[in-house]
């Protein structure tokens, strides 16, 4: 990816100053206590492994679109919060279906 980006910059006389990818998101969010499987304290919500790449990309797009002039850490925070909300909503929908509601 980095080599392709460098070539694109050279072809377009441009400089990309921000890149976010699902691998980086997973790496950074893995240290949040709500996603840290080793911690599993009262703040633990779920493992990042339950989220598909499409879920992470959706969260990244939502974060980018919600924030005005976002920096990398703001995007990560928004992605993490979106994933937590998504997990809770999905889990509640599953409970509602299983409960016959």
ZADO-1210 file (C-alpha; in nm, 4 decimals, padded with zeros to 6 digits):
<atoms>
<atom x="00.0000" y="00.0000" z="00.0000" code="UNK" pos="1"/>
<atom x="00.2755" y="00.2458" z="00.0929" code="UNK" pos="2"/>
<atom x="00.4653" y="00.1941" z="-00.2305" code="UNK" pos="3"/>
<atom x="00.1479" y="00.2510" z="-00.4348" code="UNK" pos="4"/>
<atom x="00.0731" y="00.5650" z="-00.2357" code="UNK" pos="5"/>
<atom x="00.4255" y="00.6971" z="-00.2907" code="UNK" pos="6"/>
<atom x="00.3941" y="00.6352" z="-00.6651" code="UNK" pos="7"/>
<atom x="00.0549" y="00.8101" z="-00.6717" code="UNK" pos="8"/>
<atom x="00.2065" y="01.1113" z="-00.4935" code="UNK" pos="9"/>
<atom x="00.4873" y="01.1274" z="-00.7494" code="UNK" pos="10"/>
<atom x="00.2500" y="01.0971" z="-01.0474" code="UNK" pos="11"/>
<atom x="00.0171" y="01.3646" z="-00.9117" code="UNK" pos="12"/>
<atom x="00.2680" y="01.6048" z="-00.7546" code="UNK" pos="13"/>
<atom x="00.0873" y="01.5563" z="-00.4258" code="UNK" pos="14"/>
<atom x="00.1557" y="01.4705" z="-00.0653" code="UNK" pos="15"/>
<atom x="-00.0797" y="01.2507" z="00.1332" code="UNK" pos="16"/>
<atom x="-00.0558" y="01.3396" z="00.4984" code="UNK" pos="17"/>
<atom x="-00.3107" y="01.1016" z="00.6407" code="UNK" pos="18"/>
<atom x="-00.3809" y="00.7335" z="00.5877" code="UNK" pos="19"/>
<atom x="-00.5960" y="00.5096" z="00.7992" code="UNK" pos="20"/>
<atom x="-00.6422" y="00.1400" z="00.7343" code="UNK" pos="21"/>
<atom x="-00.8266" y="-00.1384" z="00.9111" code="UNK" pos="22"/>
<atom x="-00.5051" y="-00.3031" z="01.0287" code="UNK" pos="23"/>
<atom x="-00.3950" y="00.0177" z="01.2053" code="UNK" pos="24"/>
<atom x="-00.7402" y="00.0670" z="01.3537" code="UNK" pos="25"/>
<atom x="-00.7425" y="-00.2854" z="01.4964" code="UNK" pos="26"/>
<atom x="-00.3911" y="-00.2404" z="01.6348" code="UNK" pos="27"/>
<atom x="-00.4661" y="00.0891" z="01.8097" code="UNK" pos="28"/>
<atom x="-00.8097" y="-00.0057" z="01.9413" code="UNK" pos="29"/>
<atom x="-00.6809" y="-00.3362" z="02.0785" code="UNK" pos="30"/>
<atom x="-00.5348" y="-00.1351" z="02.3677" code="UNK" pos="31"/>
<atom x="-00.8732" y="00.0064" z="02.4684" code="UNK" pos="32"/>
<atom x="-00.9979" y="-00.1751" z="02.7784" code="UNK" pos="33"/>
<atom x="-01.3375" y="-00.2289" z="02.6143" code="UNK" pos="34"/>
<atom x="-01.1668" y="-00.4385" z="02.3417" code="UNK" pos="35"/>
<atom x="-00.8786" y="-00.5845" z="02.5463" code="UNK" pos="36"/>
<atom x="-00.9444" y="-00.9566" z="02.5853" code="UNK" pos="37"/>
<atom x="-00.6568" y="-00.9940" z="02.8300" code="UNK" pos="38"/>
<atom x="-00.8077" y="-00.7352" z="03.0606" code="UNK" pos="39"/>
<atom x="-01.1741" y="-00.8396" z="03.0614" code="UNK" pos="40"/>
<atom x="-01.2629" y="-00.6034" z="03.3432" code="UNK" pos="41"/>
<atom x="-01.5934" y="-00.4224" z="03.3892" code="UNK" pos="42"/>
<atom x="-01.5115" y="-00.2044" z="03.0859" code="UNK" pos="43"/>
<atom x="-01.4660" y="-00.4972" z="02.8471" code="UNK" pos="44"/>
<atom x="-01.7346" y="-00.5028" z="02.5768" code="UNK" pos="45"/>
<atom x="-01.6149" y="-00.7467" z="02.3097" code="UNK" pos="46"/>
<atom x="-01.3180" y="-00.8602" z="02.1068" code="UNK" pos="47"/>
<atom x="-01.2267" y="-00.6682" z="01.7923" code="UNK" pos="48"/>
<atom x="-01.2160" y="-01.0055" z="01.6179" code="UNK" pos="49"/>
<atom x="-01.5951" y="-01.0141" z="01.5957" code="UNK" pos="50"/>
<atom x="-01.5933" y="-00.7187" z="01.3558" code="UNK" pos="51"/>
<atom x="-01.5498" y="-00.7867" z="00.9858" code="UNK" pos="52"/>
<atom x="-01.3298" y="-00.5709" z="00.7670" code="UNK" pos="53"/>
<atom x="-01.6516" y="-00.4246" z="00.6237" code="UNK" pos="54"/>
<atom x="-01.7617" y="-00.3241" z="00.9764" code="UNK" pos="55"/>
<atom x="-01.4310" y="-00.1472" z="01.0374" code="UNK" pos="56"/>
<atom x="-01.4454" y="00.0310" z="00.7014" code="UNK" pos="57"/>
<atom x="-01.8045" y="00.1377" z="00.7714" code="UNK" pos="58"/>
<atom x="-01.6945" y="00.2774" z="01.1085" code="UNK" pos="59"/>
<atom x="-01.4014" y="00.4595" z="00.9467" code="UNK" pos="60"/>
<atom x="-01.6303" y="00.6197" z="00.6881" code="UNK" pos="61"/>
<atom x="-01.8846" y="00.7200" z="00.9521" code="UNK" pos="62"/>
<atom x="-01.6111" y="00.8709" z="01.1689" code="UNK" pos="63"/>
<atom x="-01.4592" y="01.0641" z="00.8814" code="UNK" pos="64"/>
<atom x="-01.7972" y="01.1987" z="00.7705" code="UNK" pos="65"/>
<atom x="-01.9071" y="01.3008" z="01.1223" code="UNK" pos="66"/>
<atom x="-01.5969" y="01.4953" z="01.2137" code="UNK" pos="67"/>
<atom x="-01.5030" y="01.8347" z="01.0815" code="UNK" pos="68"/>
<atom x="-01.1336" y="01.8468" z="00.9862" code="UNK" pos="69"/>
<atom x="-01.0520" y="01.5299" z="01.1809" code="UNK" pos="70"/>
<atom x="-00.7112" y="01.4259" z="01.3053" code="UNK" pos="71"/>
<atom x="-00.6019" y="01.0628" z="01.3273" code="UNK" pos="72"/>
<atom x="-00.6750" y="01.0210" z="01.6998" code="UNK" pos="73"/>
<atom x="-01.0194" y="01.1777" z="01.6669" code="UNK" pos="74"/>
<atom x="-01.1008" y="00.9326" z="01.3897" code="UNK" pos="75"/>
<atom x="-00.9799" y="00.6413" z="01.6041" code="UNK" pos="76"/>
<atom x="-01.1937" y="00.7571" z="01.8971" code="UNK" pos="77"/>
<atom x="-01.4985" y="00.7907" z="01.6755" code="UNK" pos="78"/>
<atom x="-01.4358" y="00.4512" z="01.5124" code="UNK" pos="79"/>
<atom x="-01.4035" y="00.2854" z="01.8532" code="UNK" pos="80"/>
<atom x="-01.7229" y="00.4457" z="01.9818" code="UNK" pos="81"/>
<atom x="-01.9106" y="00.3546" z="01.6633" code="UNK" pos="82"/>
<atom x="-01.8000" y="-00.0097" z="01.6917" code="UNK" pos="83"/>
<atom x="-01.9127" y="-00.0272" z="02.0552" code="UNK" pos="84"/>
<atom x="-02.2544" y="00.1174" z="01.9636" code="UNK" pos="85"/>
<atom x="-02.2806" y="-00.1162" z="01.6638" code="UNK" pos="86"/>
<atom x="-02.1982" y="-00.4180" z="01.8809" code="UNK" pos="87"/>
<atom x="-02.4518" y="-00.3203" z="02.1480" code="UNK" pos="88"/>
<atom x="-02.7265" y="-00.2567" z="01.8912" code="UNK" pos="89"/>
<atom x="-02.6541" y="-00.5844" z="01.7113" code="UNK" pos="90"/>
<atom x="-02.6460" y="-00.7782" z="02.0376" code="UNK" pos="91"/>
<atom x="-02.9772" y="-00.6223" z="02.1483" code="UNK" pos="92"/>
<atom x="-03.1391" y="-00.7072" z="01.8137" code="UNK" pos="93"/>
<atom x="-03.0173" y="-01.0648" z="01.8521" code="UNK" pos="94"/>
<atom x="-03.1604" y="-01.0828" z="02.2050" code="UNK" pos="95"/>
<atom x="-03.4911" y="-00.9436" z="02.0818" code="UNK" pos="96"/>
<atom x="-03.5081" y="-01.2088" z="01.8077" code="UNK" pos="97"/>
<atom x="-03.4135" y="-01.4885" z="02.0462" code="UNK" pos="98"/>
<atom x="-03.6662" y="-01.3624" z="02.2990" code="UNK" pos="99"/>
<atom x="-03.9407" y="-01.3694" z="02.0382" code="UNK" pos="100"/>
<atom x="-04.0009" y="-00.9946" z="02.0499" code="UNK" pos="101"/>
</atoms>
